[in-house]
Amino acid sequence: MSQILAVTPSHENVLASNEVATRQSSASSNPTVLADVYNNECNIAIWQRSLDPELATQLESYVQNGGKLTAARQLNVDNAVSYIKTLADEQPFAPQLHA
């Protein structure tokens, strides 16, 4: 099981009517890739990493037993870390998220 965290910019650049914007994604296993979203050429930055096997097993069991874990929220550099850490505070895998 892998985890993907994607970030998109919260504003759009305005182009003249004769300009064409070429945007691309940026993806990496290094979390610093998330800063790429601030480059004008990038419209999405994706941090992809493997989950700890024990966490993946607990999440799979949680979902198979009817649990739902859904999160959708616009984040910025000031609140992203604290929000992500609180997503599953009451779940059995919470200590691994805070490690």
C-alpha positions as protocol buffer text, in pm:
chain_id: "A"
residue {
  index: 1
  type: MET
  ca { x: 0 y: 0 z: 0 }
}
residue {
  index: 2
  type: SER
  ca { x: 137 y: 342 z: -81 }
}
residue {
  index: 3
  type: GLN
  ca { x: 38 y: 685 z: 36 }
}
residue {
  index: 4
  type: ILE
  ca { x: 6 y: 985 z: -194 }
}
residue {
  index: 5
  type: LEU
  ca { x: -18 y: 1342 z: -76 }
}
residue {
  index: 6
  type: ALA
  ca { x: -97 y: 1589 z: -353 }
}
residue {
  index: 7
  type: VAL
  ca { x: -87 y: 1965 z: -330 }
}
residue {
  index: 8
  type: THR
  ca { x: -231 y: 2212 z: -577 }
}
residue {
  index: 9
  type: PRO
  ca { x: -189 y: 2589 z: -573 }
}
residue {
  index: 10
  type: SER
  ca { x: -475 y: 2793 z: -430 }
}
residue {
  index: 11
  type: HIS
  ca { x: -462 y: 3059 z: -701 }
}
residue {
  index: 12
  type: GLU
  ca { x: -445 y: 3068 z: -1079 }
}
residue {
  index: 13
  type: ASN
  ca { x: -223 y: 3296 z: -1282 }
}
residue {
  index: 14
  type: VAL
  ca { x: -412 y: 3511 z: -1528 }
}
residue {
  index: 15
  type: LEU
  ca { x: -283 y: 3489 z: -1885 }
}
residue {
  index: 16
  type: ALA
  ca { x: -331 y: 3722 z: -2178 }
}
residue {
  index: 17
  type: SER
  ca { x: -580 y: 3588 z: -2432 }
}
residue {
  index: 18
  type: ASN
  ca { x: -302 y: 3487 z: -2675 }
}
residue {
  index: 19
  type: GLU
  ca { x: -92 y: 3302 z: -2417 }
}
residue {
  index: 20
  type: VAL
  ca { x: -110 y: 2929 z: -2355 }
}
residue {
  index: 21
  type: ALA
  ca { x: -9 y: 2791 z: -2017 }
}
residue {
  index: 22
  type: THR
  ca { x: 177 y: 2463 z: -2016 }
}
residue {
  index: 23
  type: ARG
  ca { x: 159 y: 2300 z: -1674 }
}
residue {
  index: 24
  type: GLN
  ca { x: 306 y: 1978 z: -1550 }
}
residue {
  index: 25
  type: SER
  ca { x: 298 y: 1761 z: -1244 }
}
residue {
  index: 26
  type: SER
  ca { x: 590 y: 1700 z: -1014 }
}
residue {
  index: 27
  type: ALA
  ca { x: 621 y: 1372 z: -823 }
}
residue {
  index: 28
  type: SER
  ca { x: 887 y: 1226 z: -594 }
}
residue {
  index: 29
  type: SER
  ca { x: 943 y: 1006 z: -292 }
}
residue {
  index: 30
  type: ASN
  ca { x: 1109 y: 1307 z: -126 }
}
residue {
  index: 31
  type: PRO
  ca { x: 867 y: 1536 z: 66 }
}
residue {
  index: 32
  type: THR
  ca { x: 1046 y: 1847 z: -60 }
}
residue {
  index: 33
  type: VAL
  ca { x: 865 y: 1789 z: -391 }
}
residue {
  index: 34
  type: LEU
  ca { x: 562 y: 1959 z: -233 }
}
residue {
  index: 35
  type: ALA
  ca { x: 740 y: 2295 z: -268 }
}
residue {
  index: 36
  type: ASP
  ca { x: 733 y: 2251 z: -647 }
}
residue {
  index: 37
  type: VAL
  ca { x: 369 y: 2363 z: -646 }
}
residue {
  index: 38
  type: TYR
  ca { x: 497 y: 2719 z: -607 }
}
residue {
  index: 39
  type: ASN
  ca { x: 673 y: 2702 z: -947 }
}
residue {
  index: 40
  type: ASN
  ca { x: 461 y: 2858 z: -1222 }
}
residue {
  index: 41
  type: GLU
  ca { x: 514 y: 2555 z: -1446 }
}
residue {
  index: 42
  type: CYS
  ca { x: 374 y: 2309 z: -1189 }
}
residue {
  index: 43
  type: ASN
  ca { x: 3 y: 2266 z: -1121 }
}
residue {
  index: 44
  type: ILE
  ca { x: 28 y: 1965 z: -886 }
}
residue {
  index: 45
  type: ALA
  ca { x: 301 y: 1826 z: -663 }
}
residue {
  index: 46
  type: ILE
  ca { x: 280 y: 1464 z: -545 }
}
residue {
  index: 47
  type: TRP
  ca { x: 473 y: 1314 z: -255 }
}
residue {
  index: 48
  type: GLN
  ca { x: 452 y: 937 z: -289 }
}
residue {
  index: 49
  type: ARG
  ca { x: 588 y: 701 z: -27 }
}
residue {
  index: 50
  type: SER
  ca { x: 535 y: 352 z: 109 }
}
residue {
  index: 51
  type: LEU
  ca { x: 343 y: 309 z: 429 }
}
residue {
  index: 52
  type: ASP
  ca { x: 486 y: 120 z: 723 }
}
residue {
  index: 53
  type: PRO
  ca { x: 370 y: -244 z: 676 }
}
residue {
  index: 54
  type: GLU
  ca { x: 203 y: -257 z: 1021 }
}
residue {
  index: 55
  type: LEU
  ca { x: 15 y: 66 z: 950 }
}
residue {
  index: 56
  type: ALA
  ca { x: -94 y: -65 z: 609 }
}
residue {
  index: 57
  type: THR
  ca { x: -227 y: -385 z: 771 }
}
residue {
  index: 58
  type: GLN
  ca { x: -421 y: -191 z: 1034 }
}
residue {
  index: 59
  type: LEU
  ca { x: -568 y: 43 z: 773 }
}
residue {
  index: 60
  type: GLU
  ca { x: -672 y: -249 z: 553 }
}
residue {
  index: 61
  type: SER
  ca { x: -842 y: -418 z: 849 }
}
residue {
  index: 62
  type: TYR
  ca { x: -1013 y: -92 z: 945 }
}
residue {
  index: 63
  type: VAL
  ca { x: -1157 y: -44 z: 595 }
}
residue {
  index: 64
  type: GLN
  ca { x: -1260 y: -412 z: 560 }
}
residue {
  index: 65
  type: ASN
  ca { x: -1455 y: -381 z: 886 }
}
residue {
  index: 66
  type: GLY
  ca { x: -1660 y: -92 z: 751 }
}
residue {
  index: 67
  type: GLY
  ca { x: -1447 y: 197 z: 867 }
}
residue {
  index: 68
  type: LYS
  ca { x: -1414 y: 498 z: 644 }
}
residue {
  index: 69
  type: LEU
  ca { x: -1115 y: 728 z: 634 }
}
residue {
  index: 70
  type: THR
  ca { x: -1171 y: 1018 z: 399 }
}
residue {
  index: 71
  type: ALA
  ca { x: -1001 y: 1354 z: 406 }
}
residue {
  index: 72
  type: ALA
  ca { x: -1037 y: 1643 z: 168 }
}
residue {
  index: 73
  type: ARG
  ca { x: -911 y: 1983 z: 264 }
}
residue {
  index: 74
  type: GLN
  ca { x: -718 y: 2270 z: 116 }
}
residue {
  index: 75
  type: LEU
  ca { x: -394 y: 2306 z: 309 }
}
residue {
  index: 76
  type: ASN
  ca { x: -115 y: 2558 z: 309 }
}
residue {
  index: 77
  type: VAL
  ca { x: 242 y: 2543 z: 436 }
}
residue {
  index: 78
  type: ASP
  ca { x: 138 y: 2682 z: 775 }
}
residue {
  index: 79
  type: ASN
  ca { x: -127 y: 2422 z: 863 }
}
residue {
  index: 80
  type: ALA
  ca { x: -51 y: 2108 z: 660 }
}
residue {
  index: 81
  type: VAL
  ca { x: 163 y: 1919 z: 914 }
}
residue {
  index: 82
  type: SER
  ca { x: -65 y: 1979 z: 1213 }
}
residue {
  index: 83
  type: TYR
  ca { x: -378 y: 1888 z: 1013 }
}
residue {
  index: 84
  type: ILE
  ca { x: -234 y: 1565 z: 876 }
}
residue {
  index: 85
  type: LYS
  ca { x: -128 y: 1454 z: 1225 }
}
residue {
  index: 86
  type: THR
  ca { x: -483 y: 1501 z: 1359 }
}
residue {
  index: 87
  type: LEU
  ca { x: -662 y: 1311 z: 1081 }
}
residue {
  index: 88
  type: ALA
  ca { x: -673 y: 982 z: 1266 }
}
residue {
  index: 89
  type: ASP
  ca { x: -600 y: 1067 z: 1630 }
}
residue {
  index: 90
  type: GLU
  ca { x: -861 y: 825 z: 1765 }
}
residue {
  index: 91
  type: GLN
  ca { x: -761 y: 534 z: 1540 }
}
residue {
  index: 92
  type: PRO
  ca { x: -532 y: 245 z: 1647 }
}
residue {
  index: 93
  type: PHE
  ca { x: -267 y: 354 z: 1396 }
}
residue {
  index: 94
  type: ALA
  ca { x: -248 y: 715 z: 1527 }
}
residue {
  index: 95
  type: PRO
  ca { x: 84 y: 668 z: 1717 }
}
residue {
  index: 96
  type: GLN
  ca { x: 257 y: 576 z: 1391 }
}
residue {
  index: 97
  type: LEU
  ca { x: 133 y: 895 z: 1227 }
}
residue {
  index: 98
  type: HIS
  ca { x: 285 y: 1100 z: 1508 }
}
residue {
  index: 99
  type: ALA
  ca { x: 621 y: 922 z: 1505 }
}
